[in-house]
Amino acid sequence: MRRFQGRNDRAFTNPSRRTATDLLIRNRDALFHKEIILNDVKLEPMSGFVERFLNNRLFRYAAMTLLLVAICPWLWQGVRDAYVGYSGTVVAKGNYLWVPLRGIDWYIILEDSSGHRTKRYVGALGYGYCDVGSYVVKKPGLGEYPRKPGDLTPSEFEEFARRRREQK
């Protein structure tokens, strides 16, 4: 019978005296043989620059942030949709609250002239301006809302209301 490292044979072979780790590692011999094979492998040392770069805390935070953004697209899609311009017929509107520690995400689904549908995330005002079945246009830039052609923006409406008050 083989001798096991650091264990006596009777305690290891007796099923009532096995530990949890003995039950989890089924092929203990293969691990031992793999260690013997890997002991002969010599690894090339890392250069000082690469080692400092990988140990840098800023690099770790940047790598974690990139991974989070890649895995969670809902974190950046709303920012993209707030800046780019688009137009189309509103086919559907909706909202959901499933991202923790954030408010309600409002979205509209637009259909362009070629029949392609896209989901665009909008703010509360953009959601309020859009009606299902209406054609909306959003100018490029932050602070713009999707609205029907010819509608006034909030700042244009305030200017219009101020001029009307002055005329009276």
C-alpha positions as CSV (number, residue, x, y, z in Angstrom):
1,M,0.0,0.0,0.0
2,R,1.2,3.5,-0.8
3,R,2.2,5.9,1.9
4,F,0.2,9.2,1.7
5,Q,2.0,12.4,2.6
6,G,1.5,13.3,6.2
7,R,-1.2,10.7,6.9
8,N,-1.3,7.3,8.3
9,D,-2.8,4.6,6.2
10,R,-5.5,3.4,8.6
11,A,-6.9,6.9,9.2
12,F,-7.0,7.7,5.5
13,T,-8.5,4.4,4.3
14,N,-11.1,4.3,7.1
15,P,-14.2,5.9,5.7
16,S,-15.4,7.2,9.0
17,R,-12.2,9.2,9.6
18,R,-12.0,11.0,6.2
19,T,-12.0,14.7,6.2
20,A,-13.9,17.0,3.9
21,T,-10.8,17.8,1.8
22,D,-10.2,14.0,1.3
23,L,-13.7,13.8,-0.2
24,L,-13.2,16.8,-2.5
25,I,-9.9,15.7,-4.0
26,R,-10.6,12.4,-5.6
27,N,-7.4,11.8,-7.6
28,R,-4.8,12.8,-5.1
29,D,-2.0,10.8,-6.9
30,A,-2.4,12.7,-10.1
31,L,-1.9,16.0,-8.3
32,F,1.3,14.6,-6.7
33,H,2.7,13.5,-10.1
34,K,1.8,16.8,-11.7
35,E,3.8,18.6,-9.0
36,I,6.8,16.5,-9.7
37,I,6.6,17.2,-13.4
38,L,6.1,21.0,-12.9
39,N,9.1,21.2,-10.5
40,D,11.4,20.8,-13.5
41,V,9.9,23.7,-15.4
42,K,11.9,27.0,-15.2
43,L,9.9,30.2,-15.7
44,E,11.5,33.2,-17.2
45,P,11.5,36.1,-14.7
46,M,9.3,39.1,-15.5
47,S,10.9,42.4,-16.5
48,G,10.8,45.1,-13.8
49,F,8.6,47.4,-15.9
50,V,5.9,44.7,-16.5
51,E,6.0,43.8,-12.8
52,R,5.6,47.4,-11.7
53,F,2.8,47.9,-14.2
54,L,0.8,44.9,-13.1
55,N,1.3,45.8,-9.4
56,N,0.1,49.4,-10.0
57,R,-3.2,50.1,-8.3
58,L,-4.3,52.5,-11.0
59,F,-3.9,49.7,-13.6
60,R,-6.0,47.3,-11.5
61,Y,-8.8,49.9,-11.2
62,A,-8.7,50.6,-14.9
63,A,-8.8,47.0,-15.8
64,M,-11.8,46.3,-13.4
65,T,-13.6,49.4,-14.8
66,L,-13.1,48.2,-18.4
67,L,-14.3,44.7,-17.5
68,L,-17.4,46.1,-15.7
69,V,-18.3,48.3,-18.7
70,A,-17.8,45.4,-21.1
71,I,-20.0,43.1,-19.1
72,C,-22.7,45.7,-18.2
73,P,-23.7,47.6,-21.3
74,W,-26.7,49.3,-19.7
75,L,-24.2,51.5,-17.8
76,W,-23.0,53.3,-20.9
77,Q,-25.8,52.9,-23.5
78,G,-27.8,55.7,-21.9
79,V,-24.9,58.1,-22.1
80,R,-24.4,57.3,-25.8
81,D,-28.1,57.8,-26.5
82,A,-28.1,61.1,-24.7
83,Y,-25.4,62.5,-27.0
84,V,-26.0,61.1,-30.5
85,G,-28.8,62.3,-32.8
86,Y,-31.5,60.0,-34.2
87,S,-34.9,60.1,-35.7
88,G,-37.7,57.7,-36.4
89,T,-41.3,56.7,-35.6
90,V,-41.9,55.7,-32.0
91,V,-43.2,52.1,-32.1
92,A,-43.2,51.5,-28.3
93,K,-42.3,53.1,-25.0
94,G,-41.3,51.5,-21.8
95,N,-39.5,51.7,-18.5
96,Y,-38.0,49.4,-16.0
97,L,-36.3,49.5,-12.6
98,W,-33.9,46.6,-12.4
99,V,-30.5,48.2,-12.0
100,P,-29.7,48.6,-8.3
101,L,-29.1,52.1,-6.9
102,R,-30.3,53.8,-10.1
103,G,-33.6,55.4,-11.0
104,I,-36.1,54.3,-13.6
105,D,-34.7,53.7,-17.1
106,W,-37.0,55.0,-19.7
107,Y,-36.7,53.9,-23.3
108,I,-38.4,54.3,-26.7
109,I,-38.2,51.9,-29.6
110,L,-37.8,53.7,-32.9
111,E,-38.4,52.4,-36.4
112,D,-36.6,54.2,-39.2
113,S,-37.7,54.4,-42.9
114,S,-36.0,51.1,-43.8
115,G,-37.9,49.2,-41.1
116,H,-34.9,48.8,-38.7
117,R,-35.8,49.1,-35.0
118,T,-33.6,50.5,-32.3
119,K,-34.0,50.9,-28.6
120,R,-33.0,54.4,-27.3
121,Y,-32.7,55.3,-23.6
122,V,-34.1,58.7,-22.8
123,G,-34.7,60.9,-19.8
124,A,-38.0,61.7,-18.2
125,L,-38.6,64.8,-20.4
126,G,-37.8,62.8,-23.6
127,Y,-40.1,60.0,-22.5
128,G,-42.9,62.6,-21.9
129,Y,-42.4,64.3,-25.3
130,C,-42.7,61.1,-27.3
131,D,-46.1,59.6,-28.2
132,V,-46.4,56.1,-29.7
133,G,-46.9,56.4,-33.4
134,S,-45.4,59.9,-33.7
135,Y,-42.3,60.8,-35.7
136,V,-39.5,62.2,-33.4
137,V,-36.1,63.8,-34.1
138,K,-33.3,64.3,-31.6
139,K,-30.6,66.7,-32.5
140,P,-27.0,65.6,-31.6
141,G,-25.6,66.9,-28.3
142,L,-26.4,66.8,-24.6
143,G,-29.5,68.5,-23.3
144,E,-31.5,67.8,-26.4
145,Y,-34.7,65.7,-26.3
146,P,-36.4,63.6,-28.9
147,R,-39.4,65.7,-30.0
148,K,-41.8,66.1,-32.9
149,P,-40.5,68.3,-35.8
150,G,-41.6,71.9,-35.1
151,D,-42.0,71.5,-31.4
152,L,-40.3,73.9,-29.1
153,T,-37.6,73.0,-26.7
154,P,-38.1,73.9,-23.0
155,S,-35.8,76.9,-23.3
156,E,-37.5,78.0,-26.5
157,F,-40.9,77.7,-24.8
158,E,-39.7,79.8,-21.9
159,E,-38.5,82.5,-24.3
160,F,-41.8,82.3,-26.2
161,A,-43.8,82.7,-22.9
162,R,-41.6,85.6,-21.8
163,R,-42.2,87.5,-25.1
164,R,-46.0,86.9,-24.8
165,R,-46.0,88.3,-21.2
166,E,-44.0,91.4,-22.4
167,Q,-46.5,92.0,-25.2
168,K,-49.5,92.2,-22.8
